[in-house]
């Protein structure tokens, strides 16, 4: 899976971000990948799963769409170096993930 590492705390996470008003999930995915990893080219994508939950601390509703790309090419060059310092294709176990990415991982791949 594609993961990026936050510079501030060196925790890994799934790339992505919040949708803008009127933006579809697919357009959000492409915009976020373009901002975070501008040299990466993602072909057609298919919605794989959605993870919906409520944040236990803040009470905020969370909704994450997980996509599968049929074709990906290009380099994992970091776009916003103030926020992200690494990107890699990795298994999401055995590394330090952000709480949200850990929650998503556990929903997608329960033990």
Secondary structure as UniProt FT lines:
FT   STRAND          2..6
FT   TURN            7..9
FT   STRAND          12..14
FT   TURN            21..22
FT   HELIX           25..36
FT   TURN            38..39
FT   STRAND          40..42
FT   STRAND          45..54
FT   TURN            56..58
FT   STRAND          61..69
FT   STRAND          72..74
FT   TURN            81..83
FT   STRAND          84..89
FT   HELIX           99..108
//
